Amino acid sequence: MSTWREINRQLLSLTEEEVLELLNEEREGLARASILTRLHQRYCALRKARERMALFREAEGL
């Protein structure tokens, strides 16, 4: 991944685990602040969605 368009297009189809892997690779590699920020934003959005769904499932089971 190199351009913003490529990153944004590909991020939408990646899983939480895949985004985390890319984030960690970027941290260990070039560590570009703008790329780290975007990867972290996407990772947090995916994690938040997963956690929210878990809360809803838990609430439905009560």
N, CA, C and O atoms as CSV, one atom per row, in Angstrom:
chain,resi,resn,atom,element,x,y,z
A,1,MET,N,N,0.846,-1.176,0.000
A,1,MET,CA,C,0.000,0.000,0.000
A,1,MET,C,C,0.890,1.237,0.000
A,1,MET,O,O,1.836,1.335,0.782
A,2,SER,N,N,0.579,2.170,-0.877
A,2,SER,CA,C,1.438,3.338,-0.899
A,2,SER,C,C,0.678,4.660,-0.983
A,2,SER,O,O,1.080,5.625,-0.333
A,3,THR,N,N,-0.396,4.741,-1.750
A,3,THR,CA,C,-1.113,6.009,-1.845
A,3,THR,C,C,-2.342,5.978,-0.945
A,3,THR,O,O,-2.829,4.914,-0.563
A,4,TRP,N,N,-2.835,7.180,-0.614
A,4,TRP,CA,C,-4.025,7.272,0.220
A,4,TRP,C,C,-5.213,6.571,-0.410
A,4,TRP,O,O,-5.981,5.901,0.280
A,5,ARG,N,N,-5.368,6.722,-1.710
A,5,ARG,CA,C,-6.498,6.061,-2.370
A,5,ARG,C,C,-6.405,4.553,-2.255
A,5,ARG,O,O,-7.401,3.883,-1.981
A,6,GLU,N,N,-5.220,4.020,-2.462
A,6,GLU,CA,C,-5.034,2.573,-2.339
A,6,GLU,C,C,-5.305,2.114,-0.914
A,6,GLU,O,O,-5.989,1.115,-0.688
A,7,ILE,N,N,-4.766,2.850,0.034
A,7,ILE,CA,C,-4.947,2.488,1.445
A,7,ILE,C,C,-6.430,2.494,1.803
A,7,ILE,O,O,-6.939,1.516,2.349
A,8,ASN,N,N,-7.116,3.575,1.503
A,8,ASN,CA,C,-8.533,3.675,1.861
A,8,ASN,C,C,-9.382,2.621,1.177
A,8,ASN,O,O,-10.287,2.059,1.794
A,9,ARG,N,N,-9.103,2.345,-0.082
A,9,ARG,CA,C,-9.870,1.333,-0.812
A,9,ARG,C,C,-9.649,-0.051,-0.187
A,9,ARG,O,O,-10.604,-0.804,0.003
A,10,GLN,N,N,-8.425,-0.377,0.123
A,10,GLN,CA,C,-8.119,-1.701,0.667
A,10,GLN,C,C,-8.557,-1.854,2.119
A,10,GLN,O,O,-8.968,-2.938,2.533
A,11,LEU,N,N,-8.471,-0.786,2.885
A,11,LEU,CA,C,-8.843,-0.876,4.298
A,11,LEU,C,C,-10.295,-1.278,4.493
A,11,LEU,O,O,-10.625,-1.961,5.462
A,12,LEU,N,N,-11.150,-0.868,3.593
A,12,LEU,CA,C,-12.571,-1.177,3.731
A,12,LEU,C,C,-12.866,-2.664,3.635
A,12,LEU,O,O,-13.895,-3.122,4.131
A,13,SER,N,N,-11.984,-3.421,3.006
A,13,SER,CA,C,-12.240,-4.850,2.829
A,13,SER,C,C,-11.446,-5.720,3.792
A,13,SER,O,O,-11.574,-6.944,3.758
A,14,LEU,N,N,-10.630,-5.118,4.648
A,14,LEU,CA,C,-9.793,-5.893,5.555
A,14,LEU,C,C,-10.496,-6.152,6.878
A,14,LEU,O,O,-11.348,-5.376,7.312
A,15,THR,N,N,-10.122,-7.256,7.507
A,15,THR,CA,C,-10.655,-7.580,8.826
A,15,THR,C,C,-9.890,-6.805,9.894
A,15,THR,O,O,-8.847,-6.208,9.628
A,16,GLU,N,N,-10.426,-6.828,11.085
A,16,GLU,CA,C,-9.768,-6.174,12.220
A,16,GLU,C,C,-8.349,-6.729,12.405
A,16,GLU,O,O,-7.403,-5.975,12.631
A,17,GLU,N,N,-8.220,-8.025,12.307
A,17,GLU,CA,C,-6.914,-8.664,12.489
A,17,GLU,C,C,-5.924,-8.251,11.397
A,17,GLU,O,O,-4.745,-8.027,11.671
A,18,GLU,N,N,-6.408,-8.153,10.178
A,18,GLU,CA,C,-5.543,-7.762,9.066
A,18,GLU,C,C,-5.073,-6.314,9.207
A,18,GLU,O,O,-3.918,-5.997,8.923
A,19,VAL,N,N,-5.975,-5.443,9.647
A,19,VAL,CA,C,-5.600,-4.043,9.849
A,19,VAL,C,C,-4.589,-3.930,10.984
A,19,VAL,O,O,-3.630,-3.164,10.888
A,20,LEU,N,N,-4.797,-4.681,12.049
A,20,LEU,CA,C,-3.844,-4.669,13.157
A,20,LEU,C,C,-2.473,-5.150,12.696
A,20,LEU,O,O,-1.450,-4.596,13.097
A,21,GLU,N,N,-2.452,-6.166,11.865
A,21,GLU,CA,C,-1.187,-6.664,11.327
A,21,GLU,C,C,-0.476,-5.576,10.512
A,21,GLU,O,O,0.730,-5.375,10.657
A,22,LEU,N,N,-1.226,-4.880,9.660
A,22,LEU,CA,C,-0.636,-3.783,8.886
A,22,LEU,C,C,-0.136,-2.668,9.799
A,22,LEU,O,O,0.931,-2.099,9.568
A,23,LEU,N,N,-0.900,-2.366,10.820
A,23,LEU,CA,C,-0.503,-1.330,11.772
A,23,LEU,C,C,0.816,-1.700,12.442
A,23,LEU,O,O,1.719,-0.871,12.553
A,24,ASN,N,N,0.918,-2.930,12.880
A,24,ASN,CA,C,2.150,-3.379,13.526
A,24,ASN,C,C,3.326,-3.399,12.558
A,24,ASN,O,O,4.448,-3.057,12.933
A,25,GLU,N,N,3.074,-3.797,11.319
A,25,GLU,CA,C,4.137,-3.785,10.312
A,25,GLU,C,C,4.626,-2.366,10.054
A,25,GLU,O,O,5.827,-2.133,9.920
A,26,GLU,N,N,3.699,-1.426,9.985
A,26,GLU,CA,C,4.084,-0.031,9.756
A,26,GLU,C,C,4.874,0.500,10.953
A,26,GLU,O,O,5.835,1.250,10.781
A,27,ARG,N,N,4.475,0.118,12.148
A,27,ARG,CA,C,5.187,0.550,13.352
A,27,ARG,C,C,6.624,0.057,13.352
A,27,ARG,O,O,7.533,0.776,13.767
A,28,GLU,N,N,6.829,-1.154,12.892
A,28,GLU,CA,C,8.170,-1.745,12.871
A,28,GLU,C,C,8.974,-1.312,11.652
A,28,GLU,O,O,10.199,-1.428,11.643
A,29,GLY,N,N,8.298,-0.817,10.633
A,29,GLY,CA,C,8.967,-0.443,9.391
A,29,GLY,C,C,9.199,1.050,9.298
A,29,GLY,O,O,9.946,1.632,10.085
A,30,LEU,N,N,8.549,1.654,8.327
A,30,LEU,CA,C,8.759,3.073,8.051
A,30,LEU,C,C,8.195,3.999,9.130
A,30,LEU,O,O,8.685,5.114,9.313
A,31,ALA,N,N,7.183,3.545,9.829
A,31,ALA,CA,C,6.559,4.313,10.914
A,31,ALA,C,C,6.152,5.718,10.469
A,31,ALA,O,O,6.447,6.705,11.144
A,32,ARG,N,N,5.464,5.792,9.314
A,32,ARG,CA,C,4.978,7.076,8.814
A,32,ARG,C,C,3.758,7.499,9.621
A,32,ARG,O,O,2.775,6.765,9.719
A,33,ALA,N,N,3.838,8.687,10.193
A,33,ALA,CA,C,2.778,9.159,11.095
A,33,ALA,C,C,1.412,9.165,10.425
A,33,ALA,O,O,0.427,8.748,11.034
A,34,SER,N,N,1.335,9.625,9.197
A,34,SER,CA,C,0.038,9.709,8.524
A,34,SER,C,C,-0.549,8.322,8.264
A,34,SER,O,O,-1.760,8.129,8.381
A,35,ILE,N,N,0.290,7.373,7.919
A,35,ILE,CA,C,-0.176,6.008,7.671
A,35,ILE,C,C,-0.571,5.346,8.989
A,35,ILE,O,O,-1.596,4.669,9.063
A,36,LEU,N,N,0.242,5.540,10.029
A,36,LEU,CA,C,-0.086,4.994,11.343
A,36,LEU,C,C,-1.428,5.533,11.834
A,36,LEU,O,O,-2.239,4.792,12.389
A,37,THR,N,N,-1.650,6.819,11.625
A,37,THR,CA,C,-2.907,7.427,12.057
A,37,THR,C,C,-4.092,6.789,11.353
A,37,THR,O,O,-5.076,6.426,11.998
A,38,ARG,N,N,-4.010,6.650,10.044
A,38,ARG,CA,C,-5.125,6.080,9.271
A,38,ARG,C,C,-5.373,4.624,9.642
A,38,ARG,O,O,-6.520,4.211,9.813
A,39,LEU,N,N,-4.307,3.848,9.768
A,39,LEU,CA,C,-4.466,2.442,10.145
A,39,LEU,C,C,-5.068,2.325,11.540
A,39,LEU,O,O,-5.926,1.476,11.777
A,40,HIS,N,N,-4.623,3.173,12.460
A,40,HIS,CA,C,-5.152,3.131,13.819
A,40,HIS,C,C,-6.623,3.539,13.848
A,40,HIS,O,O,-7.417,2.947,14.579
A,41,GLN,N,N,-6.986,4.544,13.060
A,41,GLN,CA,C,-8.391,4.959,12.982
A,41,GLN,C,C,-9.271,3.809,12.512
A,41,GLN,O,O,-10.325,3.547,13.091
A,42,ARG,N,N,-8.837,3.131,11.469
A,42,ARG,CA,C,-9.627,2.027,10.921
A,42,ARG,C,C,-9.696,0.872,11.908
A,42,ARG,O,O,-10.756,0.278,12.101
A,43,TYR,N,N,-8.564,0.552,12.535
A,43,TYR,CA,C,-8.537,-0.525,13.517
A,43,TYR,C,C,-9.506,-0.223,14.658
A,43,TYR,O,O,-10.264,-1.098,15.077
A,44,CYS,N,N,-9.483,1.000,15.157
A,44,CYS,CA,C,-10.372,1.374,16.258
A,44,CYS,C,C,-11.841,1.308,15.850
A,44,CYS,O,O,-12.689,0.901,16.645
A,45,ALA,N,N,-12.140,1.699,14.635
A,45,ALA,CA,C,-13.525,1.634,14.150
A,45,ALA,C,C,-14.010,0.190,14.084
A,45,ALA,O,O,-15.137,-0.109,14.480
A,46,LEU,N,N,-13.161,-0.700,13.585
A,46,LEU,CA,C,-13.538,-2.112,13.501
A,46,LEU,C,C,-13.673,-2.730,14.890
A,46,LEU,O,O,-14.604,-3.492,15.150
A,47,ARG,N,N,-12.741,-2.400,15.776
A,47,ARG,CA,C,-12.794,-2.930,17.143
A,47,ARG,C,C,-14.046,-2.433,17.854
A,47,ARG,O,O,-14.717,-3.200,18.545
A,48,LYS,N,N,-14.363,-1.149,17.687
A,48,LYS,CA,C,-15.546,-0.573,18.327
A,48,LYS,C,C,-16.816,-1.278,17.836
A,48,LYS,O,O,-17.701,-1.593,18.632
A,49,ALA,N,N,-16.903,-1.519,16.550
A,49,ALA,CA,C,-18.075,-2.204,15.993
A,49,ALA,C,C,-18.206,-3.617,16.558
A,49,ALA,O,O,-19.306,-4.057,16.894
A,50,ARG,N,N,-17.086,-4.321,16.660
A,50,ARG,CA,C,-17.105,-5.682,17.214
A,50,ARG,C,C,-17.545,-5.661,18.675
A,50,ARG,O,O,-18.392,-6.454,19.086
A,51,GLU,N,N,-16.969,-4.752,19.454
A,51,GLU,CA,C,-17.301,-4.668,20.875
A,51,GLU,C,C,-18.755,-4.267,21.084
A,51,GLU,O,O,-19.423,-4.774,21.985
A,52,ARG,N,N,-19.236,-3.361,20.254
A,52,ARG,CA,C,-20.632,-2.925,20.370
A,52,ARG,C,C,-21.584,-4.088,20.082
A,52,ARG,O,O,-22.575,-4.273,20.788
A,53,MET,N,N,-21.283,-4.860,19.054
A,53,MET,CA,C,-22.134,-6.013,18.733
A,53,MET,C,C,-22.132,-7.022,19.874
A,53,MET,O,O,-23.166,-7.617,20.179
A,54,ALA,N,N,-20.994,-7.216,20.497
A,54,ALA,CA,C,-20.915,-8.126,21.641
A,54,ALA,C,C,-21.781,-7.612,22.789
A,54,ALA,O,O,-22.452,-8.397,23.459
A,55,LEU,N,N,-21.771,-6.329,23.013
A,55,LEU,CA,C,-22.620,-5.748,24.066
A,55,LEU,C,C,-24.095,-5.941,23.753
A,55,LEU,O,O,-24.878,-6.273,24.643
A,56,PHE,N,N,-24.486,-5.737,22.494
A,56,PHE,CA,C,-25.874,-5.918,22.107
A,56,PHE,C,C,-26.311,-7.372,22.262
A,56,PHE,O,O,-27.406,-7.652,22.750
A,57,ARG,N,N,-25.445,-8.292,21.844
A,57,ARG,CA,C,-25.780,-9.721,21.994
A,57,ARG,C,C,-25.930,-10.074,23.471
A,57,ARG,O,O,-26.836,-10.817,23.850
A,58,GLU,N,N,-25.039,-9.538,24.297
A,58,GLU,CA,C,-25.112,-9.772,25.735
A,58,GLU,C,C,-26.418,-9.217,26.315
A,58,GLU,O,O,-27.072,-9.870,27.128
A,59,ALA,N,N,-26.781,-8.023,25.894
A,59,ALA,CA,C,-28.004,-7.394,26.403
A,59,ALA,C,C,-29.244,-8.173,25.973
A,59,ALA,O,O,-30.205,-8.271,26.736
A,60,GLU,N,N,-29.233,-8.723,24.769
A,60,GLU,CA,C,-30.372,-9.505,24.293
A,60,GLU,C,C,-30.542,-10.787,25.076
A,60,GLU,O,O,-31.648,-11.311,25.210
A,61,GLY,N,N,-29.410,-11.294,25.599
A,61,GLY,CA,C,-29.464,-12.545,26.352
A,61,GLY,C,C,-29.907,-12.383,27.793
A,61,GLY,O,O,-30.131,-13.373,28.489
A,62,LEU,N,N,-30.036,-11.153,28.245
A,62,LEU,CA,C,-30.434,-10.924,29.648
A,62,LEU,C,C,-31.898,-11.141,29.880
A,62,LEU,O,O,-32.374,-10.986,31.004
